[in-house]
Amino acid sequence: MCSGNRESRPLAGIALVCIGYACFAMQDAIAKWLVADYDVPEILFMRSFVIVAVSGFLVKYRKHPSIFKALTGRPSRCPQQDMP
């Protein structure tokens, strides 16, 4: 994988993974709590709606070029890395 940024931040990666696991566990707990009052398809629809809304917000406001690489149809070109 080619990246222009060579800075390594393992603690930031670990923190992001922990946040992701916490979000997944919270989503699972909320779904189990809501299933007592709502139908399963309704819960799944709302979960999907929230995921699409958050993803759309991030795509619109982050505007990172890597988000749109798959849409161009062109392969990314990375300069060869010199390995010592």
N, C-alpha and C positions, 0 to 999 in steps of 0.2 A: 504494500500500500504506500502511496506517495503522499507526502504532506509537506507543505511549505514551512510549517512551524515545527522546529525541532525541539522545542521546549517540552520537557517531560514533567508532568504534574500528577504523580500517582495519588496523592492525597485527595486531589479534586476528583479524580476518577473513582476512588473508593467512596467518597461522599456522595457522588451521583448515583452509584450503584445502591448504596444504603437508602437513599431517598426513593429510588425506583422500587426497591423491595417494600419499603414502608407504604408507598402509594398502592401497590398491588395488594398488600395485606389489608389496608384500609378499605379498598374497593370491595374485596371479598367479604369483609365483615359487614359492610353497609348492605351489600346485596343479600346476605343471609338474614339480616335484620328486617329488610324491606319485604322479603318473600312472604312474611306472615300477613301483610296487608295488601300486596299488589300481585298481579299475575306475572309469571316469569317473562313472557314476551315483552310486557311493558317495562320491566326492569332492564332487560337487554337492550331495548330500543333507547331508553334514556341514557344508559351507559355508553352506547355507541354515539349518540348525539353529543354527549359531553366530550368524548374523545375527538370527534370530528371538529367541534367548536374550538377546543384547546389547540389542536393541530393547525387549524386554519388561522388562529390568532398568531401562533408562533411563526408560521410561514409568512404571513403578511408583514409582521413587524420585525422579524429577524433578518429577512432577505439575504440569507447567506447563499453564496453561489452554489455550494454543494447540494442544496435542496433541489435545484433545478437541473442538475447534471443528467439525471435520467430522462428528463423531458426533451433534451436536445437531440438525442439519438446518435450523438458523436461520442466516440470513446475518448476518455480523458488522456491527455498526453503528459506524462511525468518525465522529467529528465532522469537519466540513469544516475543512480546514487553510486559514488565511488566507495567501495568497501575496502577498508585497510587490511 
